Amino acid sequence: MGGSPTKVESTNTDKDKKLKPCCACPETKRIRDTCIIEKGEAECGHLIEAHKACMRHLGFNI
């Protein structure tokens, strides 16, 4: 039983290291993309900035 938590911890660390920009912040990305498609980029600045903030929070240099 002692080996399972170690594997989970290792998997979590691996996921954090392998997180790609395309897969980060799916909630804000989806909302941002939908807004841009429906209304255009000029109308969605607040959603674009929210997505950028989420990405920065995860360590991406945006």
CHARMM-style PDB file with segment names, atoms N, HN, CA, C and O in Angstrom:
ATOM      1  N   MET     1       0.814  -1.206   0.000  1.00  0.00      PROA
ATOM      2  CA  MET     1       0.000   0.000   0.000  1.00  0.00      PROA
ATOM      3  C   MET     1       0.852   1.262   0.000  1.00  0.00      PROA
ATOM      4  O   MET     1       0.456   2.275  -0.576  1.00  0.00      PROA
ATOM      5  N   GLY     2       2.010   1.212   0.635  1.00  0.00      PROA
ATOM      6  HN  GLY     2       2.332   0.389   1.103  1.00  0.00      PROA
ATOM      7  CA  GLY     2       2.849   2.390   0.745  1.00  0.00      PROA
ATOM      8  C   GLY     2       3.323   2.908  -0.601  1.00  0.00      PROA
ATOM      9  O   GLY     2       3.639   4.093  -0.716  1.00  0.00      PROA
ATOM     10  N   GLY     3       3.386   2.052  -1.638  1.00  0.00      PROA
ATOM     11  HN  GLY     3       3.130   1.090  -1.545  1.00  0.00      PROA
ATOM     12  CA  GLY     3       3.869   2.476  -2.942  1.00  0.00      PROA
ATOM     13  C   GLY     3       2.865   3.312  -3.712  1.00  0.00      PROA
ATOM     14  O   GLY     3       3.269   4.140  -4.529  1.00  0.00      PROA
ATOM     15  N   SER     4       1.592   3.132  -3.487  1.00  0.00      PROA
ATOM     16  HN  SER     4       1.264   2.460  -2.824  1.00  0.00      PROA
ATOM     17  CA  SER     4       0.588   3.852  -4.264  1.00  0.00      PROA
ATOM     18  C   SER     4       0.645   5.361  -4.085  1.00  0.00      PROA
ATOM     19  O   SER     4       0.648   6.077  -5.086  1.00  0.00      PROA
ATOM     20  N   PRO     5       0.691   5.888  -2.845  1.00  0.00      PROA
ATOM     21  CA  PRO     5       0.758   7.350  -2.709  1.00  0.00      PROA
ATOM     22  C   PRO     5       1.994   7.948  -3.375  1.00  0.00      PROA
ATOM     23  O   PRO     5       1.931   9.047  -3.926  1.00  0.00      PROA
ATOM     24  N   THR     6       3.118   7.228  -3.327  1.00  0.00      PROA
ATOM     25  HN  THR     6       3.169   6.336  -2.879  1.00  0.00      PROA
ATOM     26  CA  THR     6       4.327   7.733  -3.966  1.00  0.00      PROA
ATOM     27  C   THR     6       4.119   7.848  -5.464  1.00  0.00      PROA
ATOM     28  O   THR     6       4.544   8.827  -6.076  1.00  0.00      PROA
ATOM     29  N   LYS     7       3.472   6.860  -6.060  1.00  0.00      PROA
ATOM     30  HN  LYS     7       3.126   6.064  -5.562  1.00  0.00      PROA
ATOM     31  CA  LYS     7       3.206   6.903  -7.496  1.00  0.00      PROA
ATOM     32  C   LYS     7       2.282   8.060  -7.844  1.00  0.00      PROA
ATOM     33  O   LYS     7       2.483   8.726  -8.859  1.00  0.00      PROA
ATOM     34  N   VAL     8       1.279   8.307  -7.024  1.00  0.00      PROA
ATOM     35  HN  VAL     8       1.116   7.766  -6.199  1.00  0.00      PROA
ATOM     36  CA  VAL     8       0.349   9.401  -7.273  1.00  0.00      PROA
ATOM     37  C   VAL     8       1.087  10.728  -7.195  1.00  0.00      PROA
ATOM     38  O   VAL     8       0.896  11.595  -8.048  1.00  0.00      PROA
ATOM     39  N   GLU     9       1.928  10.894  -6.182  1.00  0.00      PROA
ATOM     40  HN  GLU     9       2.083  10.190  -5.489  1.00  0.00      PROA
ATOM     41  CA  GLU     9       2.698  12.124  -6.044  1.00  0.00      PROA
ATOM     42  C   GLU     9       3.608  12.311  -7.252  1.00  0.00      PROA
ATOM     43  O   GLU     9       3.719  13.420  -7.776  1.00  0.00      PROA
ATOM     44  N   SER    10       4.250  11.257  -7.694  1.00  0.00      PROA
ATOM     45  HN  SER    10       4.160  10.357  -7.269  1.00  0.00      PROA
ATOM     46  CA  SER    10       5.140  11.328  -8.841  1.00  0.00      PROA
ATOM     47  C   SER    10       4.353  11.689 -10.099  1.00  0.00      PROA
ATOM     48  O   SER    10       4.815  12.496 -10.905  1.00  0.00      PROA
ATOM     49  N   THR    11       3.177  11.103 -10.273  1.00  0.00      PROA
ATOM     50  HN  THR    11       2.802  10.447  -9.618  1.00  0.00      PROA
ATOM     51  CA  THR    11       2.339  11.397 -11.428  1.00  0.00      PROA
ATOM     52  C   THR    11       1.910  12.851 -11.421  1.00  0.00      PROA
ATOM     53  O   THR    11       1.932  13.501 -12.466  1.00  0.00      PROA
ATOM     54  N   ASN    12       1.517  13.381 -10.262  1.00  0.00      PROA
ATOM     55  HN  ASN    12       1.499  12.853  -9.413  1.00  0.00      PROA
ATOM     56  CA  ASN    12       1.118  14.777 -10.181  1.00  0.00      PROA
ATOM     57  C   ASN    12       2.271  15.699 -10.564  1.00  0.00      PROA
ATOM     58  O   ASN    12       2.072  16.682 -11.279  1.00  0.00      PROA
ATOM     59  N   THR    13       3.460  15.390 -10.098  1.00  0.00      PROA
ATOM     60  HN  THR    13       3.622  14.592  -9.517  1.00  0.00      PROA
ATOM     61  CA  THR    13       4.627  16.198 -10.428  1.00  0.00      PROA
ATOM     62  C   THR    13       4.898  16.124 -11.925  1.00  0.00      PROA
ATOM     63  O   THR    13       5.206  17.139 -12.549  1.00  0.00      PROA
ATOM     64  N   ASP    14       4.786  14.940 -12.501  1.00  0.00      PROA
ATOM     65  HN  ASP    14       4.535  14.115 -11.994  1.00  0.00      PROA
ATOM     66  CA  ASP    14       5.001  14.793 -13.937  1.00  0.00      PROA
ATOM     67  C   ASP    14       3.986  15.594 -14.732  1.00  0.00      PROA
ATOM     68  O   ASP    14       4.344  16.206 -15.738  1.00  0.00      PROA
ATOM     69  N   LYS    15       2.738  15.607 -14.311  1.00  0.00      PROA
ATOM     70  HN  LYS    15       2.447  15.111 -13.493  1.00  0.00      PROA
ATOM     71  CA  LYS    15       1.708  16.374 -15.004  1.00  0.00      PROA
ATOM     72  C   LYS    15       2.027  17.862 -14.949  1.00  0.00      PROA
ATOM     73  O   LYS    15       1.878  18.567 -15.947  1.00  0.00      PROA
ATOM     74  N   ASP    16       2.464  18.343 -13.787  1.00  0.00      PROA
ATOM     75  HN  ASP    16       2.584  17.770 -12.976  1.00  0.00      PROA
ATOM     76  CA  ASP    16       2.793  19.752 -13.642  1.00  0.00      PROA
ATOM     77  C   ASP    16       3.926  20.138 -14.587  1.00  0.00      PROA
ATOM     78  O   ASP    16       3.887  21.210 -15.191  1.00  0.00      PROA
ATOM     79  N   LYS    17       4.917  19.292 -14.719  1.00  0.00      PROA
ATOM     80  HN  LYS    17       4.948  18.421 -14.229  1.00  0.00      PROA
ATOM     81  CA  LYS    17       6.065  19.584 -15.566  1.00  0.00      PROA
ATOM     82  C   LYS    17       5.701  19.512 -17.040  1.00  0.00      PROA
ATOM     83  O   LYS    17       6.282  20.238 -17.847  1.00  0.00      PROA
ATOM     84  N   LYS    18       4.767  18.669 -17.409  1.00  0.00      PROA
ATOM     85  HN  LYS    18       4.295  18.080 -16.754  1.00  0.00      PROA
ATOM     86  CA  LYS    18       4.429  18.447 -18.803  1.00  0.00      PROA
ATOM     87  C   LYS    18       3.240  19.279 -19.284  1.00  0.00      PROA
ATOM     88  O   LYS    18       2.805  19.117 -20.424  1.00  0.00      PROA
ATOM     89  N   LEU    19       2.717  20.149 -18.456  1.00  0.00      PROA
ATOM     90  HN  LEU    19       3.071  20.281 -17.531  1.00  0.00      PROA
ATOM     91  CA  LEU    19       1.574  20.958 -18.849  1.00  0.00      PROA
ATOM     92  C   LEU    19       1.965  21.864 -20.004  1.00  0.00      PROA
ATOM     93  O   LEU    19       2.923  22.633 -19.911  1.00  0.00      PROA
ATOM     94  N   LYS    20       1.217  21.767 -21.089  1.00  0.00      PROA
ATOM     95  HN  LYS    20       0.440  21.142 -21.165  1.00  0.00      PROA
ATOM     96  CA  LYS    20       1.500  22.567 -22.273  1.00  0.00      PROA
ATOM     97  C   LYS    20       0.524  23.741 -22.319  1.00  0.00      PROA
ATOM     98  O   LYS    20      -0.590  23.637 -21.806  1.00  0.00      PROA
ATOM     99  N   PRO    21       0.926  24.846 -22.923  1.00  0.00      PROA
ATOM    100  CA  PRO    21       0.048  26.020 -23.001  1.00  0.00      PROA
ATOM    101  C   PRO    21      -1.314  25.712 -23.633  1.00  0.00      PROA
ATOM    102  O   PRO    21      -2.326  26.296 -23.245  1.00  0.00      PROA
ATOM    103  N   CYS    22      -1.338  24.810 -24.589  1.00  0.00      PROA
ATOM    104  HN  CYS    22      -0.516  24.336 -24.905  1.00  0.00      PROA
ATOM    105  CA  CYS    22      -2.595  24.493 -25.265  1.00  0.00      PROA
ATOM    106  C   CYS    22      -3.592  23.798 -24.340  1.00  0.00      PROA
ATOM    107  O   CYS    22      -4.797  23.827 -24.590  1.00  0.00      PROA
ATOM    108  N   CYS    23      -3.094  23.174 -23.275  1.00  0.00      PROA
ATOM    109  HN  CYS    23      -2.115  23.150 -23.072  1.00  0.00      PROA
ATOM    110  CA  CYS    23      -3.952  22.401 -22.379  1.00  0.00      PROA
ATOM    111  C   CYS    23      -4.232  23.109 -21.054  1.00  0.00      PROA
ATOM    112  O   CYS    23      -5.029  22.632 -20.246  1.00  0.00      PROA
ATOM    113  N   ALA    24      -3.583  24.236 -20.837  1.00  0.00      PROA
ATOM    114  HN  ALA    24      -2.936  24.624 -21.494  1.00  0.00      PROA
ATOM    115  CA  ALA    24      -3.737  24.959 -19.575  1.00  0.00      PROA
ATOM    116  C   ALA    24      -4.999  25.804 -19.597  1.00  0.00      PROA
ATOM    117  O   ALA    24      -5.394  26.310 -20.647  1.00  0.00      PROA
ATOM    118  N   CYS    25      -5.623  25.955 -18.460  1.00  0.00      PROA
ATOM    119  HN  CYS    25      -5.303  25.544 -17.607  1.00  0.00      PROA
ATOM    120  CA  CYS    25      -6.783  26.836 -18.275  1.00  0.00      PROA
ATOM    121  C   CYS    25      -7.901  26.570 -19.281  1.00  0.00      PROA
ATOM    122  O   CYS    25      -8.315  27.489 -19.987  1.00  0.00      PROA
ATOM    123  N   PRO    26      -8.392  25.350 -19.362  1.00  0.00      PROA
ATOM    124  CA  PRO    26      -9.408  25.045 -20.375  1.00  0.00      PROA
ATOM    125  C   PRO    26     -10.707  25.838 -20.207  1.00  0.00      PROA
ATOM    126  O   PRO    26     -11.381  26.136 -21.193  1.00  0.00      PROA
ATOM    127  N   GLU    27     -11.062  26.181 -18.963  1.00  0.00      PROA
ATOM    128  HN  GLU    27     -10.515  25.939 -18.162  1.00  0.00      PROA
ATOM    129  CA  GLU    27     -12.309  26.920 -18.740  1.00  0.00      PROA
ATOM    130  C   GLU    27     -12.234  28.319 -19.346  1.00  0.00      PROA
ATOM    131  O   GLU    27     -13.127  28.731 -20.088  1.00  0.00      PROA
ATOM    132  N   THR    28     -11.166  29.044 -19.027  1.00  0.00      PROA
ATOM    133  HN  THR    28     -10.441  28.709 -18.425  1.00  0.00      PROA
ATOM    134  CA  THR    28     -11.049  30.411 -19.543  1.00  0.00      PROA
ATOM    135  C   THR    28     -10.775  30.392 -21.046  1.00  0.00      PROA
ATOM    136  O   THR    28     -11.197  31.298 -21.765  1.00  0.00      PROA
ATOM    137  N   LYS    29     -10.084  29.383 -21.511  1.00  0.00      PROA
ATOM    138  HN  LYS    29      -9.741  28.648 -20.927  1.00  0.00      PROA
ATOM    139  CA  LYS    29      -9.790  29.279 -22.945  1.00  0.00      PROA
ATOM    140  C   LYS    29     -11.074  29.069 -23.740  1.00  0.00      PROA
ATOM    141  O   LYS    29     -11.276  29.706 -24.774  1.00  0.00      PROA
ATOM    142  N   ARG    30     -11.931  28.190 -23.269  1.00  0.00      PROA
ATOM    143  HN  ARG    30     -11.768  27.673 -22.429  1.00  0.00      PROA
ATOM    144  CA  ARG    30     -13.177  27.884 -23.973  1.00  0.00      PROA
ATOM    145  C   ARG    30     -14.073  29.121 -24.057  1.00  0.00      PROA
ATOM    146  O   ARG    30     -14.623  29.435 -25.113  1.00  0.00      PROA
ATOM    147  N   ILE    31     -14.207  29.809 -22.936  1.00  0.00      PROA
ATOM    148  HN  ILE    31     -13.761  29.554 -22.078  1.00  0.00      PROA
ATOM    149  CA  ILE    31     -15.048  31.001 -22.897  1.00  0.00      PROA
ATOM    150  C   ILE    31     -14.470  32.086 -23.802  1.00  0.00      PROA
ATOM    151  O   ILE    31     -15.206  32.734 -24.547  1.00  0.00      PROA
ATOM    152  N   ARG    32     -13.168  32.282 -23.737  1.00  0.00      PROA
ATOM    153  HN  ARG    32     -12.570  31.756 -23.132  1.00  0.00      PROA
ATOM    154  CA  ARG    32     -12.487  33.273 -24.570  1.00  0.00      PROA
ATOM    155  C   ARG    32     -12.680  32.968 -26.051  1.00  0.00      PROA
ATOM    156  O   ARG    32     -13.031  33.854 -26.830  1.00  0.00      PROA
ATOM    157  N   ASP    33     -12.451  31.716 -26.439  1.00  0.00      PROA
ATOM    158  HN  ASP    33     -12.165  30.996 -25.807  1.00  0.00      PROA
ATOM    159  CA  ASP    33     -12.556  31.335 -27.841  1.00  0.00      PROA
ATOM    160  C   ASP    33     -13.975  31.507 -28.372  1.00  0.00      PROA
ATOM    161  O   ASP    33     -14.175  31.989 -29.486  1.00  0.00      PROA
ATOM    162  N   THR    34     -14.951  31.111 -27.571  1.00  0.00      PROA
ATOM    163  HN  THR    34     -14.789  30.719 -26.665  1.00  0.00      PROA
ATOM    164  CA  THR    34     -16.345  31.262 -27.978  1.00  0.00      PROA
ATOM    165  C   THR    34     -16.694  32.729 -28.191  1.00  0.00      PROA
ATOM    166  O   THR    34     -17.348  33.077 -29.174  1.00  0.00      PROA
ATOM    167  N   CYS    35     -16.265  33.579 -27.283  1.00  0.00      PROA
ATOM    168  HN  CYS    35     -15.734  33.296 -26.484  1.00  0.00      PROA
ATOM    169  CA  CYS    35     -16.522  35.011 -27.396  1.00  0.00      PROA
ATOM    170  C   CYS    35     -15.889  35.574 -28.660  1.00  0.00      PROA
ATOM    171  O   CYS    35     -16.529  36.334 -29.388  1.00  0.00      PROA
ATOM    172  N   ILE    36     -14.640  35.211 -28.929  1.00  0.00      PROA
ATOM    173  HN  ILE    36     -14.120  34.594 -28.339  1.00  0.00      PROA
ATOM    174  CA  ILE    36     -13.943  35.726 -30.108  1.00  0.00      PROA
ATOM    175  C   ILE    36     -14.648  35.294 -31.385  1.00  0.00      PROA
ATOM    176  O   ILE    36     -14.783  36.087 -32.317  1.00  0.00      PROA
ATOM    177  N   ILE    37     -15.096  34.052 -31.437  1.00  0.00      PROA
ATOM    178  HN  ILE    37     -14.986  33.408 -30.680  1.00  0.00      PROA
ATOM    179  CA  ILE    37     -15.788  33.542 -32.628  1.00  0.00      PROA
ATOM    180  C   ILE    37     -17.117  34.267 -32.826  1.00  0.00      PROA
ATOM    181  O   ILE    37     -17.460  34.640 -33.948  1.00  0.00      PROA
ATOM    182  N   GLU    38     -17.860  34.466 -31.747  1.00  0.00      PROA
ATOM    183  HN  GLU    38     -17.581  34.163 -30.836  1.00  0.00      PROA
ATOM    184  CA  GLU    38     -19.194  35.056 -31.852  1.00  0.00      PROA
ATOM    185  C   GLU    38     -19.194  36.577 -31.954  1.00  0.00      PROA
ATOM    186  O   GLU    38     -20.038  37.148 -32.646  1.00  0.00      PROA
ATOM    187  N   LYS    39     -18.248  37.249 -31.269  1.00  0.00      PROA
ATOM    188  HN  LYS    39     -17.563  36.785 -30.708  1.00  0.00      PROA
ATOM    189  CA  LYS    39     -18.313  38.701 -31.165  1.00  0.00      PROA
ATOM    190  C   LYS    39     -17.095  39.426 -31.732  1.00  0.00      PROA
ATOM    191  O   LYS    39     -17.151  40.631 -31.978  1.00  0.00      PROA
ATOM    192  N   GLY    40     -16.013  38.713 -31.939  1.00  0.00      PROA
ATOM    193  HN  GLY    40     -15.967  37.735 -31.739  1.00  0.00      PROA
ATOM    194  CA  GLY    40     -14.783  39.331 -32.408  1.00  0.00      PROA
ATOM    195  C   GLY    40     -13.863  39.672 -31.245  1.00  0.00      PROA
ATOM    196  O   GLY    40     -14.310  39.858 -30.113  1.00  0.00      PROA
ATOM    197  N   GLU    41     -12.606  39.747 -31.537  1.00  0.00      PROA
ATOM    198  HN  GLU    41     -12.243  39.595 -32.457  1.00  0.00      PROA
ATOM    199  CA  GLU    41     -11.584  39.950 -30.519  1.00  0.00      PROA
ATOM    200  C   GLU    41     -11.759  41.265 -29.755  1.00  0.00      PROA
ATOM    201  O   GLU    41     -11.502  41.324 -28.553  1.00  0.00      PROA
ATOM    202  N   ALA    42     -12.187  42.296 -30.436  1.00  0.00      PROA
ATOM    203  HN  ALA    42     -12.396  42.248 -31.412  1.00  0.00      PROA
ATOM    204  CA  ALA    42     -12.330  43.614 -29.812  1.00  0.00      PROA
ATOM    205  C   ALA    42     -13.338  43.618 -28.669  1.00  0.00      PROA
ATOM    206  O   ALA    42     -13.209  44.417 -27.742  1.00  0.00      PROA
ATOM    207  N   GLU    43     -14.325  42.752 -28.717  1.00  0.00      PROA
ATOM    208  HN  GLU    43     -14.429  42.103 -29.471  1.00  0.00      PROA
ATOM    209  CA  GLU    43     -15.373  42.691 -27.695  1.00  0.00      PROA
ATOM    210  C   GLU    43     -15.024  41.771 -26.522  1.00  0.00      PROA
ATOM    211  O   GLU    43     -15.775  41.697 -25.550  1.00  0.00      PROA
ATOM    212  N   CYS    44     -13.896  41.073 -26.608  1.00  0.00      PROA
ATOM    213  HN  CYS    44     -13.286  41.133 -27.398  1.00  0.00      PROA
ATOM    214  CA  CYS    44     -13.602  40.022 -25.630  1.00  0.00      PROA
ATOM    215  C   CYS    44     -12.327  40.273 -24.829  1.00  0.00      PROA
ATOM    216  O   CYS    44     -11.755  39.343 -24.261  1.00  0.00      PROA
ATOM    217  N   GLY    45     -11.888  41.513 -24.783  1.00  0.00      PROA
ATOM    218  HN  GLY    45     -12.353  42.269 -25.244  1.00  0.00      PROA
ATOM    219  CA  GLY    45     -10.643  41.834 -24.095  1.00  0.00      PROA
ATOM    220  C   GLY    45     -10.592  41.355 -22.667  1.00  0.00      PROA
ATOM    221  O   GLY    45      -9.554  40.867 -22.219  1.00  0.00      PROA
ATOM    222  N   HSD    46     -11.686  41.481 -21.939  1.00  0.00      PROA
ATOM    223  HN  HSD    46     -12.529  41.877 -22.303  1.00  0.00      PROA
ATOM    224  CA  HSD    46     -11.703  41.059 -20.535  1.00  0.00      PROA
ATOM    225  C   HSD    46     -11.526  39.546 -20.399  1.00  0.00      PROA
ATOM    226  O   HSD    46     -10.909  39.078 -19.442  1.00  0.00      PROA
ATOM    227  N   LEU    47     -12.063  38.783 -21.348  1.00  0.00      PROA
ATOM    228  HN  LEU    47     -12.564  39.163 -22.125  1.00  0.00      PROA
ATOM    229  CA  LEU    47     -11.906  37.329 -21.301  1.00  0.00      PROA
ATOM    230  C   LEU    47     -10.498  36.914 -21.733  1.00  0.00      PROA
ATOM    231  O   LEU    47      -9.944  35.943 -21.217  1.00  0.00      PROA
ATOM    232  N   ILE    48      -9.937  37.642 -22.665  1.00  0.00      PROA
ATOM    233  HN  ILE    48     -10.387  38.431 -23.085  1.00  0.00      PROA
ATOM    234  CA  ILE    48      -8.565  37.383 -23.093  1.00  0.00      PROA
ATOM    235  C   ILE    48      -7.615  37.626 -21.926  1.00  0.00      PROA
ATOM    236  O   ILE    48      -6.715  36.825 -21.675  1.00  0.00      PROA
ATOM    237  N   GLU    49      -7.816  38.725 -21.219  1.00  0.00      PROA
ATOM    238  HN  GLU    49      -8.547  39.376 -21.423  1.00  0.00      PROA
ATOM    239  CA  GLU    49      -6.965  39.044 -20.072  1.00  0.00      PROA
ATOM    240  C   GLU    49      -7.141  38.030 -18.940  1.00  0.00      PROA
ATOM    241  O   GLU    49      -6.174  37.692 -18.257  1.00  0.00      PROA
ATOM    242  N   ALA    50      -8.361  37.545 -18.739  1.00  0.00      PROA
ATOM    243  HN  ALA    50      -9.147  37.820 -19.293  1.00  0.00      PROA
ATOM    244  CA  ALA    50      -8.606  36.539 -17.700  1.00  0.00      PROA
ATOM    245  C   ALA    50      -7.857  35.244 -18.031  1.00  0.00      PROA
ATOM    246  O   ALA    50      -7.308  34.594 -17.141  1.00  0.00      PROA
ATOM    247  N   HSD    51      -7.837  34.878 -19.302  1.00  0.00      PROA
ATOM    248  HN  HSD    51      -8.282  35.406 -20.026  1.00  0.00      PROA
ATOM    249  CA  HSD    51      -7.115  33.674 -19.715  1.00  0.00      PROA
ATOM    250  C   HSD    51      -5.607  33.870 -19.545  1.00  0.00      PROA
ATOM    251  O   HSD    51      -4.911  32.964 -19.087  1.00  0.00      PROA
ATOM    252  N   LYS    52      -5.108  35.041 -19.908  1.00  0.00      PROA
ATOM    253  HN  LYS    52      -5.674  35.777 -20.280  1.00  0.00      PROA
ATOM    254  CA  LYS    52      -3.689  35.328 -19.724  1.00  0.00      PROA
ATOM    255  C   LYS    52      -3.309  35.268 -18.246  1.00  0.00      PROA
ATOM    256  O   LYS    52      -2.250  34.745 -17.899  1.00  0.00      PROA
ATOM    257  N   ALA    53      -4.162  35.798 -17.383  1.00  0.00      PROA
ATOM    258  HN  ALA    53      -5.022  36.223 -17.666  1.00  0.00      PROA
ATOM    259  CA  ALA    53      -3.898  35.770 -15.943  1.00  0.00      PROA
ATOM    260  C   ALA    53      -3.839  34.332 -15.431  1.00  0.00      PROA
ATOM    261  O   ALA    53      -2.988  33.995 -14.608  1.00  0.00      PROA
ATOM    262  N   CYS    54      -4.733  33.498 -15.915  1.00  0.00      PROA
ATOM    263  HN  CYS    54      -5.425  33.771 -16.584  1.00  0.00      PROA
ATOM    264  CA  CYS    54      -4.734  32.088 -15.527  1.00  0.00      PROA
ATOM    265  C   CYS    54      -3.436  31.417 -15.976  1.00  0.00      PROA
ATOM    266  O   CYS    54      -2.826  30.661 -15.219  1.00  0.00      PROA
ATOM    267  N   MET    55      -3.027  31.694 -17.191  1.00  0.00      PROA
ATOM    268  HN  MET    55      -3.523  32.308 -17.806  1.00  0.00      PROA
ATOM    269  CA  MET    55      -1.789  31.116 -17.713  1.00  0.00      PROA
ATOM    270  C   MET    55      -0.578  31.571 -16.891  1.00  0.00      PROA
ATOM    271  O   MET    55       0.300  30.766 -16.580  1.00  0.00      PROA
ATOM    272  N   ARG    56      -0.534  32.844 -16.546  1.00  0.00      PROA
ATOM    273  HN  ARG    56      -1.248  33.498 -16.799  1.00  0.00      PROA
ATOM    274  CA  ARG    56       0.572  33.364 -15.734  1.00  0.00      PROA
ATOM    275  C   ARG    56       0.588  32.689 -14.369  1.00  0.00      PROA
ATOM    276  O   ARG    56       1.649  32.364 -13.835  1.00  0.00      PROA
ATOM    277  N   HSD    57      -0.596  32.484 -13.815  1.00  0.00      PROA
ATOM    278  HN  HSD    57      -1.458  32.747 -14.248  1.00  0.00      PROA
ATOM    279  CA  HSD    57      -0.710  31.830 -12.508  1.00  0.00      PROA
ATOM    280  C   HSD    57      -0.104  30.419 -12.535  1.00  0.00      PROA
ATOM    281  O   HSD    57       0.425  29.944 -11.530  1.00  0.00      PROA
ATOM    282  N   LEU    58      -0.187  29.765 -13.684  1.00  0.00      PROA
ATOM    283  HN  LEU    58      -0.617  30.151 -14.500  1.00  0.00      PROA
ATOM    284  CA  LEU    58       0.369  28.414 -13.830  1.00  0.00      PROA
ATOM    285  C   LEU    58       1.851  28.441 -14.197  1.00  0.00      PROA
ATOM    286  O   LEU    58       2.477  27.392 -14.350  1.00  0.00      PROA
ATOM    287  N   GLY    59       2.410  29.647 -14.338  1.00  0.00      PROA
ATOM    288  HN  GLY    59       1.901  30.499 -14.214  1.00  0.00      PROA
ATOM    289  CA  GLY    59       3.843  29.750 -14.585  1.00  0.00      PROA
ATOM    290  C   GLY    59       4.242  30.019 -16.019  1.00  0.00      PROA
ATOM    291  O   GLY    59       5.433  30.041 -16.329  1.00  0.00      PROA
ATOM    292  N   PHE    60       3.282  30.222 -16.901  1.00  0.00      PROA
ATOM    293  HN  PHE    60       2.314  30.203 -16.650  1.00  0.00      PROA
ATOM    294  CA  PHE    60       3.614  30.523 -18.285  1.00  0.00      PROA
ATOM    295  C   PHE    60       3.959  32.000 -18.417  1.00  0.00      PROA
ATOM    296  O   PHE    60       3.344  32.845 -17.765  1.00  0.00      PROA
ATOM    297  N   ASN    61       4.936  32.311 -19.252  1.00  0.00      PROA
ATOM    298  HN  ASN    61       5.435  31.625 -19.781  1.00  0.00      PROA
ATOM    299  CA  ASN    61       5.368  33.688 -19.465  1.00  0.00      PROA
ATOM    300  C   ASN    61       4.575  34.259 -20.631  1.00  0.00      PROA
ATOM    301  O   ASN    61       4.963  34.119 -21.791  1.00  0.00      PROA
ATOM    302  N   ILE    62       3.461  34.905 -20.308  1.00  0.00      PROA
ATOM    303  HN  ILE    62       3.146  35.019 -19.366  1.00  0.00      PROA
ATOM    304  CA  ILE    62       2.566  35.467 -21.319  1.00  0.00      PROA
ATOM    305  C   ILE    62       2.670  36.963 -21.308  1.00  0.00      PROA
ATOM    306  OT1 ILE    62       1.995  37.635 -22.088  1.00  0.00      PROA
TER     307      ILE     62
END
